[in-house]
Amino acid sequence: MLAAPPAAPGMRTRSSASQRLSRARLRKDEKHARARAVILKAAARLFFVRGYAGTTVDAIAEKLRMTKPFVYHYFEDKADIYSTLCADAATATLSCFDFAKDNRDPVAVLREGFRRLAVANMEHFEASSLYYREPQALAAPARRQILKNARHFYLHLRSLIEKGKRVGQLAEVNSKLAALSIAGVIGFMYRWYDPQGALSREEMADELAIIMLRIAGARPASAPKRASSSPRARHV
C-alpha cells in the first residue's frame, strides 16, 4: 500500500493552529464551569441557612472572598443562581431510575434506583431542599423544568411498582400513594440528615433503600440485607 503524501506546510500550520484554538476554548470552558460550580456551592449553603430573602449577591461574594462583579460575570442575578441550583439538583435526584432498561427485574431496578436517589440527595441535600422549601422563588422556566422532571420521576416509579405487582414481586399497594410516600422520605431529608453523622453515606443509602423498597411493597426476601453494624445506638 502506498503511503499518503506528507501534508503541505500550510495545511500543517492551519491544523496546528486549529488544535491550539480548540484546546484554548476547552480550557476556557473548564475554567468557566469551575467558577460557576464554586459560586453555586457557596450560594447553596447560604440559601440553605438564610433562605432566599436572607441571601444576597453581596453575601455570596463575601463568602467567596470575591467581588460582586465576579459573581455577575457568571450569573445574571440572585434569582439565576437560585434557579440554577434547584434545577441542577432536581436533574441529579429525579433521574435516578433512568439507567434501567425496560426488560430488567423491577425490584432490582427499584433497589438500585432507591440507592441512587438516596446518594444523589445526600450529595445535593442543601440545594435539593430549596425547591421544597421556597418554590415561589424559582424563575418560571426552572419551575417548569423541575415539574417536568418530577412528573417523569413519579410516572417511572409508579410504572416500576405496577410491574413489580404484576409479576408477583411486590405486594398489592397503591402505587400512587407509595410513590408519594417514597418522595416524602427523601423530600424531608434536609430536616434531619447530618453529613457528619455516625452513618456513612453508603450505610445511609442502604438503609433508605430498604425503607423505600418496603414502602413500594417489597417482601422481606426482596429487600437488600443490611451491613453488619455495631450494637451501640447510631445517629443519622
C-alpha positions as a Python dict, from the first residue, in 0.01 Angstrom:
ca = {
    (1, 'M'): (0, 0, 0),
    (2, 'L'): (136, 340, -93),
    (3, 'A'): (190, 588, 188),
    (4, 'A'): (-11, 908, 181),
    (5, 'P'): (190, 1208, 70),
    (6, 'P'): (302, 1441, 350),
    (7, 'A'): (75, 1733, 425),
    (8, 'A'): (174, 2065, 280),
    (9, 'P'): (339, 2307, 530),
    (10, 'G'): (43, 2544, 511),
    (11, 'M'): (-201, 2266, 593),
    (12, 'R'): (8, 2158, 895),
    (13, 'T'): (18, 2516, 1019),
    (14, 'R'): (-361, 2559, 988),
    (15, 'S'): (-422, 2223, 1160),
    (16, 'S'): (-187, 2309, 1445),
    (17, 'A'): (-348, 2649, 1493),
    (18, 'S'): (-694, 2491, 1497),
    (19, 'Q'): (-586, 2241, 1761),
    (20, 'R'): (-439, 2517, 1978),
    (21, 'L'): (-760, 2715, 1945),
    (22, 'S'): (-968, 2411, 2041),
    (23, 'R'): (-753, 2347, 2348),
    (24, 'A'): (-776, 2713, 2449),
    (25, 'R'): (-1155, 2704, 2418),
    (26, 'L'): (-1170, 2384, 2621),
    (27, 'R'): (-957, 2537, 2899),
    (28, 'K'): (-1179, 2846, 2897),
    (29, 'D'): (-1495, 2635, 2918),
    (30, 'E'): (-1348, 2429, 3202),
    (31, 'K'): (-1249, 2745, 3391),
    (32, 'H'): (-1598, 2886, 3339),
    (33, 'A'): (-1761, 2565, 3468),
    (34, 'R'): (-1532, 2554, 3773),
    (35, 'A'): (-1609, 2914, 3863),
    (36, 'R'): (-1984, 2856, 3834),
    (37, 'A'): (-1956, 2543, 4048),
    (38, 'V'): (-1769, 2733, 4320),
    (39, 'I'): (-2033, 3009, 4322),
    (40, 'L'): (-2318, 2757, 4332),
    (41, 'K'): (-2163, 2567, 4622),
    (42, 'A'): (-2124, 2882, 4831),
    (43, 'A'): (-2472, 3003, 4740),
    (44, 'A'): (-2632, 2666, 4826),
    (45, 'R'): (-2501, 2692, 5180),
    (46, 'L'): (-2626, 3048, 5223),
    (47, 'F'): (-2970, 2978, 5075),
    (48, 'F'): (-2997, 2668, 5294),
    (49, 'V'): (-2912, 2855, 5615),
    (50, 'R'): (-3054, 3201, 5548),
    (51, 'G'): (-3331, 3136, 5297),
    (52, 'Y'): (-3385, 3318, 4971),
    (53, 'A'): (-3473, 3658, 5115),
    (54, 'G'): (-3184, 3646, 5361),
    (55, 'T'): (-2923, 3573, 5095),
    (56, 'T'): (-2775, 3848, 4878),
    (57, 'V'): (-2520, 3857, 4598),
    (58, 'D'): (-2306, 4061, 4839),
    (59, 'A'): (-2317, 3777, 5089),
    (60, 'I'): (-2227, 3519, 4822),
    (61, 'A'): (-1933, 3731, 4705),
    (62, 'E'): (-1819, 3783, 5064),
    (63, 'K'): (-1832, 3412, 5136),
    (64, 'L'): (-1619, 3351, 4829),
    (65, 'R'): (-1387, 3642, 4920),
    (66, 'M'): (-1450, 3775, 4572),
    (67, 'T'): (-1621, 4081, 4429),
    (68, 'K'): (-1981, 4117, 4313),
    (69, 'P'): (-1869, 4168, 3951),
    (70, 'F'): (-1705, 3824, 3969),
    (71, 'V'): (-2041, 3668, 4059),
    (72, 'Y'): (-2229, 3872, 3798),
    (73, 'H'): (-1983, 3762, 3532),
    (74, 'Y'): (-2117, 3407, 3564),
    (75, 'F'): (-2480, 3464, 3667),
    (76, 'E'): (-2738, 3729, 3588),
    (77, 'D'): (-2857, 3779, 3945),
    (78, 'K'): (-2955, 3603, 4266),
    (79, 'A'): (-3264, 3450, 4106),
    (80, 'D'): (-3049, 3297, 3833),
    (81, 'I'): (-2820, 3139, 4092),
    (82, 'Y'): (-3113, 3005, 4294),
    (83, 'S'): (-3294, 2863, 3992),
    (84, 'T'): (-2976, 2703, 3857),
    (85, 'L'): (-2911, 2537, 4192),
    (86, 'C'): (-3263, 2398, 4212),
    (87, 'A'): (-3277, 2283, 3850),
    (88, 'D'): (-2937, 2110, 3868),
    (89, 'A'): (-3029, 1934, 4194),
    (90, 'A'): (-3365, 1824, 4052),
    (91, 'T'): (-3197, 1680, 3743),
    (92, 'A'): (-2948, 1487, 3957),
    (93, 'T'): (-3204, 1349, 4202),
    (94, 'L'): (-3511, 1290, 3986),
    (95, 'S'): (-3331, 1095, 3713),
    (96, 'C'): (-3228, 811, 3945),
    (97, 'F'): (-3426, 544, 3755),
    (98, 'D'): (-3318, 647, 3407),
    (99, 'F'): (-3037, 392, 3398),
    (100, 'A'): (-3278, 100, 3368),
    (101, 'K'): (-3378, -98, 3062),
    (102, 'D'): (-3744, -197, 3022),
    (103, 'N'): (-3673, -569, 3048),
    (104, 'R'): (-3494, -562, 3382),
    (105, 'D'): (-3622, -711, 3705),
    (106, 'P'): (-3843, -434, 3857),
    (107, 'V'): (-3735, -500, 4215),
    (108, 'A'): (-3367, -493, 4115),
    (109, 'V'): (-3427, -163, 3935),
    (110, 'L'): (-3611, -19, 4234),
    (111, 'R'): (-3337, -130, 4472),
    (112, 'E'): (-3062, 30, 4265),
    (113, 'G'): (-3273, 337, 4186),
    (114, 'F'): (-3352, 399, 4552),
    (115, 'R'): (-2982, 381, 4637),
    (116, 'R'): (-2906, 628, 4360),
    (117, 'L'): (-3188, 852, 4482),
    (118, 'A'): (-3053, 848, 4838),
    (119, 'V'): (-2694, 914, 4733),
    (120, 'A'): (-2793, 1198, 4498),
    (121, 'N'): (-2997, 1364, 4772),
    (122, 'M'): (-2708, 1337, 5016),
    (123, 'E'): (-2471, 1486, 4761),
    (124, 'H'): (-2713, 1772, 4686),
    (125, 'F'): (-2907, 1781, 5011),
    (126, 'E'): (-2878, 2159, 5060),
    (127, 'A'): (-2965, 2254, 4703),
    (128, 'S'): (-3229, 1983, 4663),
    (129, 'S'): (-3415, 2112, 4969),
    (130, 'L'): (-3459, 2460, 4825),
    (131, 'Y'): (-3738, 2390, 4579),
    (132, 'Y'): (-3933, 2211, 4853),
    (133, 'R'): (-3889, 2500, 5095),
    (134, 'E'): (-3924, 2807, 4875),
    (135, 'P'): (-4066, 2713, 4535),
    (136, 'Q'): (-4208, 3064, 4492),
    (137, 'A'): (-3854, 3197, 4445),
    (138, 'L'): (-3797, 2988, 4133),
    (139, 'A'): (-3793, 3151, 3792),
    (140, 'A'): (-4075, 3024, 3570),
    (141, 'P'): (-3854, 2822, 3329),
    (142, 'A'): (-3680, 2643, 3617),
    (143, 'R'): (-4014, 2571, 3783),
    (144, 'R'): (-4149, 2419, 3463),
    (145, 'Q'): (-3839, 2206, 3416),
    (146, 'I'): (-3846, 2079, 3775),
    (147, 'L'): (-4216, 1992, 3747),
    (148, 'K'): (-4144, 1809, 3423),
    (149, 'N'): (-3864, 1613, 3593),
    (150, 'A'): (-4089, 1538, 3890),
    (151, 'R'): (-4368, 1404, 3668),
    (152, 'H'): (-4116, 1185, 3487),
    (153, 'F'): (-3988, 1055, 3821),
    (154, 'Y'): (-4334, 972, 3957),
    (155, 'L'): (-4454, 806, 3637),
    (156, 'H'): (-4138, 596, 3613),
    (157, 'L'): (-4156, 497, 3980),
    (158, 'R'): (-4525, 409, 3960),
    (159, 'S'): (-4471, 202, 3646),
    (160, 'L'): (-4196, 4, 3819),
    (161, 'I'): (-4420, -59, 4120),
    (162, 'E'): (-4708, -168, 3895),
    (163, 'K'): (-4476, -400, 3702),
    (164, 'G'): (-4348, -549, 4028),
    (165, 'K'): (-4706, -615, 4135),
    (166, 'R'): (-4793, -779, 3803),
    (167, 'V'): (-4503, -1024, 3822),
    (168, 'G'): (-4575, -1101, 4188),
    (169, 'Q'): (-4262, -944, 4334),
    (170, 'L'): (-4442, -663, 4517),
    (171, 'A'): (-4746, -664, 4741),
    (172, 'E'): (-5073, -504, 4629),
    (173, 'V'): (-5003, -146, 4735),
    (174, 'N'): (-5149, 173, 4591),
    (175, 'S'): (-4868, 277, 4358),
    (176, 'K'): (-4962, 646, 4369),
    (177, 'L'): (-4959, 660, 4749),
    (178, 'A'): (-4641, 452, 4762),
    (179, 'A'): (-4463, 687, 4520),
    (180, 'L'): (-4574, 996, 4714),
    (181, 'S'): (-4465, 837, 5043),
    (182, 'I'): (-4124, 749, 4900),
    (183, 'A'): (-4083, 1109, 4783),
    (184, 'G'): (-4167, 1220, 5137),
    (185, 'V'): (-3886, 1007, 5280),
    (186, 'I'): (-3640, 1194, 5059),
    (187, 'G'): (-3808, 1534, 5048),
    (188, 'F'): (-3763, 1597, 5419),
    (189, 'M'): (-3402, 1478, 5446),
    (190, 'Y'): (-3292, 1839, 5492),
    (191, 'R'): (-3466, 1840, 5832),
    (192, 'W'): (-3269, 1550, 5977),
    (193, 'Y'): (-2974, 1450, 5758),
    (194, 'D'): (-2631, 1522, 5908),
    (195, 'P'): (-2334, 1468, 5673),
    (196, 'Q'): (-2115, 1428, 5982),
    (197, 'G'): (-2345, 1172, 6145),
    (198, 'A'): (-2244, 823, 6253),
    (199, 'L'): (-2378, 653, 5940),
    (200, 'S'): (-2156, 669, 5634),
    (201, 'R'): (-2309, 774, 5303),
    (202, 'E'): (-2310, 412, 5187),
    (203, 'E'): (-2476, 288, 5507),
    (204, 'M'): (-2737, 563, 5486),
    (205, 'A'): (-2811, 478, 5123),
    (206, 'D'): (-2852, 110, 5212),
    (207, 'E'): (-3090, 186, 5499),
    (208, 'L'): (-3300, 426, 5295),
    (209, 'A'): (-3316, 179, 5006),
    (210, 'I'): (-3457, -85, 5242),
    (211, 'I'): (-3718, 158, 5378),
    (212, 'M'): (-3828, 280, 5036),
    (213, 'L'): (-3835, -70, 4889),
    (214, 'R'): (-4066, -184, 5168),
    (215, 'I'): (-4294, 115, 5110),
    (216, 'A'): (-4310, 5, 4746),
    (217, 'G'): (-4442, -333, 4864),
    (218, 'A'): (-4128, -547, 4860),
    (219, 'R'): (-4149, -865, 5062),
    (220, 'P'): (-3872, -918, 5322),
    (221, 'A'): (-3682, -1157, 5096),
    (222, 'S'): (-3666, -890, 4824),
    (223, 'A'): (-3517, -621, 5045),
    (224, 'P'): (-3137, -588, 5049),
    (225, 'K'): (-2960, -711, 5359),
    (226, 'R'): (-2813, -456, 5596),
    (227, 'A'): (-2444, -441, 5650),
    (228, 'S'): (-2344, -557, 5998),
    (229, 'S'): (-2308, -271, 6242),
    (230, 'S'): (-2207, -207, 6599),
    (231, 'P'): (-2473, -283, 6864),
    (232, 'R'): (-2441, 71, 7003),
    (233, 'A'): (-2705, 328, 6923),
    (234, 'R'): (-2640, 508, 6597),
    (235, 'H'): (-2747, 850, 6487),
    (236, 'V'): (-2810, 980, 6139),
}
